[in-house]
Amino acid sequence: MSSPSAGRSREGVTCSMGRPRSFQCQGLVLKSMSLGEAGLMATLYTPDMGKLKAMVRGARKPTSKMVGHLEPLNLVHLSLAASRPGGIDTVTQVQTLDSHSRLKADLESISRAIYVAELADGFGAEGSPNTDLYNLLLETVGTLQGDTDPELTLRYFDLHILKCSGFMPELYGCVDCRRDLEAGRHRFSPEAGGALCFDCTPAGPRVMGLSLRAMKVLRFIDHRRLPELAQLRIDPELRRELKDLLDASLKYWLDREIRSRRFLEHLERPPRLGAARGA
């Protein structure tokens, strides 16, 4: 099994032990937070190293030019000084390739993108590259800047991040008895790993309803590219079912609540009548 440094750019200087002293990479900033008095800790997702944490010394000083480059959702190119094994690499130079400014100009759009970034942070592993996840992340963030259906874009991301992380729910056969599913006679269990036929009720796992319409849409999303979702016309009831099914699977595998989901649902909730009238 290769070490985390194996996927790093070979443009850097290599020490006598074979580990690069410096390297370069590209990545999408998932989040950043203060570190010490003036430092910054950034978490990125990269094509060659998976999730990467890096620090910037003095980034929050008034004279620093780096902090703006490491805002969440920026696509950046980094030069880094490698740490000792087990340490945190240090950013020495950074260039913004795409700030996704159109996305950041709208509160709901940026909230959806932050949700995507939180899931990438949760499912991504440090030092373990996953090109499919990286490409999915960039494609989704880019699509959220456009005029496509944002809810369906998120449902596509929900299902495909499970798929490229190895947690794809079974949609074509019963996870318990392994028989093919009859049309309309199926349910869903995140804990059991996907769809169940009506004859199987495993002890313990939570079982949810799974309509024929939801099954068809999930299978469609599984085999289609993101731009093809424009073909779908989905009513609010089916949207809610898809959201609940995928949300249950995501929370089960992450083993925690998705923090950005609550804020996003608050934004998407229609205003109360009295509030809308200024009461």
N, C-alpha and C positions, 0 to 999 in steps of 0.2 A: 504493500500500500504506500502510495507516495505521500510525502510530507506536505504540509500546507504551503511551504515555499516553492514546491515543484511547479505550481501554476503561475508563479510570478514572472513578470517580464524579465527577460535576460539582458535588458539594456543597462542594468545597474552594475556596480562594482562588486566583485565577489571576494570574500575573505578566504583565508587559507583553509578553512574547514569546509568550504563549498557553499556556505550560506551567504546570499547576497547582502552586502552592507547597505545597498540602496536599490530601489526598484521603482517602476512606474506601473500604474494601472488606471483603468477607467471604471467608473461605478456610479450608481444612483444613490444619493444621500437619503437614507431612510429616516434618520433622526439625528439630532445633535443636542448636547447638554453642556452646561458649565462644568469646568474642571479646575479646582483650586481657585486662586484669586483672579486669574486672567486667562486661564486656558480653556480649551474646548475639546470635548470628546465627540467624535462623529462616528456613526454607524452607517456603513455603505453596503450595497450589494453589488458584487463584481462578477464578470463572466469567468474569470480564471481562478478566483479564490473563494467564491461564495461570499458569505458575510464577512466583512472586515471592519474591525474597530481601529480607529487611529486618533491620535491626539495632536492638537496644534498648540504649541506653547505660546502664550501671549496673544492669542487670537482676539481676545476681547479688549485689548488695549486700544486707545483711540488712534494710534498710529498704524495698527495692523490692517492689512488689506485682504486678509484671508477669510474673515468671519462671514462676509457676504456670499462668498463662493460656496460655503458649506451649509447653506440653508437646506432644510428638507425638500426633497423632490428635484434638486438640481442634479443634472448629469454632469459629472466632472472628470477631468484628467488630473491625476495626482502623481507627484514625485514624493517618495517616502524614504526615510532612514529606518532601516530594519532594527528592531529591538533585539535584545537577547532572548533566547527561547523562553516562552511563557510571558514575555513582556508585551507592551503595546507599541506598535510602530508609530513614528512621528512624521507628520506631513511637513515637507520642506517647501513645496511649491504646489499651487493648485490653479487650474484653469477651468472656467465654466464652459461647457459645450452646449448646454441647453438648460435654461432656467425655468422652462415651462411657464412663462409669464402669463400667457392667456389663461392657464389653469388657475393660477394664483390670484387672478383678478376677480374671481367669483367664489363666495364663501362655500356654497354647496359643492362646487367642483373640487376645490382644494380639500374639503372634508372627505370627499369620496377617495381622493388620491392618498390622503393620510391613512385612511382605512386600508387601502391596498398596501401601503408601505408597512403598516403594522403587521399585516399577515405575512408579508415577505420577511420581516424581522423575526416573526414567530416560527415560521417553517424553514427559513434559511439556516444553514449550519456554518459556523466559522471554519475556514480552511477546507471546505468541502464544496468544490464548484458544481453548479447545476445550471448548465447553459439553458435548458428549457425554462427554468424558473426565471432566469435573468431576461430572456427574450420575452416571456410572458409579462413580466413586470414592465419593461419598456413599452411594449405594445399597448398594454392597458392604460398606462399613464398618458401615452400619446393619444389614444382614442378618447379618453375623458376630456381632452381639449376640444374635441370636435362636436358635431351636432347629432351624434348617435344617441340611442336610448341609454342613459347612464345606468339605470337599474339593471338592464340586461347585460351591460358591460361588466358590472360587478358580479352578476351571477355567473357569467362566463369565467371571470377570474377566480371566483370561489371554487368552482368545480375543477378548473384546470390546475390550480395550485395544489389541490388535493392529489390530482393525478400525477403531476410531475414530482411530487414529494413522496410518492409511494403509498398514498392513503385513499386512492380512488374508490368510492363506494361501488359495490356490485349493482349493475342495472339490468343485467340480462338473464340472470338465473337466481334461484333462491340460495342465499348464503348458508342455509342450514341443510336442506336436503339435496341441493345442487341440481335440481330439476329446472327445466326451462319454465319461465313464468307465463301463465295464461293471461291474456289481455284483461285488464281490469281487476284481476284477483291477486293483488299484491299489497304489501305494506313495507315499512321502512324502519330500520333500526341502526342508528349510528354506531352503537356499541358492538352490534353483531357484524357490521361491515357493509350494510347496504340493504337490498331488497329481500323480502321474505314472501313466500307464498302463504295462502290462507291456512294451509294445513300445518304450518310450523309456527310454534310460539316458544322460542328458547327461554329458559328460566333466567330471570335477572335483567336482561337488557330492556331498555325502554323501546316500545314499539309505537311508531307514528303512522298515520294514514298516508297513503301514496296513491293519488288518483291516476287514472290512465293518461289524462292530459299532462300531468306533471312528469310522468315517466317518459312520455314522448318528447317533451321539451328537453329534459335532461339528456336523453339519448341524442337528440339533435345537436345540443351544445357540445356533447362529447366528440362528435365526428366532424364538426364544422369549424371553420376559421372565424375569427372575431367579426370581420366585416359582413359575414353571411347572416348574422343575427338580425340584420335589417329586414329579413324576410318574415320574422315572427311578429304576430299581433296577439298580445296577451292581455287579458282582463285583470283588474286589480285582485280578484280572489286567487287566481292562479299565480300571480306575482308573489302574493303573501305566502302561498304554499311553498313555492320554490325557495323563497328566502328562509322560511322556517326550517326546511329540510337541510339546506346547505349550512345554515348557521349552526344547527345542532351538530353536524359532522365536524365543522371547523372547531367549535368549542370542545368537542370530545377529544380530538387529537391534540389541540393546544393545551388542554386541561386548564383552561382559564377563560374568563370573559374577554371579549374583544372591546377594549375601552372606547375606541373611536366609533364603534357601532351605536352606542347610546346617543352620542352627540349628533351623529348623522340622522338617526331616527327622529330626534327632536327637530332638526331642520326640515325634514321631509313631512312632518306632521302638519296637516292643514290648520290654519289659525282658527281659534274659536270665534263664533259669530260676534260676540260682544267685543272681543279684542279687535276684530276686523273693522268694526264700526267706530273704534276709538272710545268704547265705553270704559 
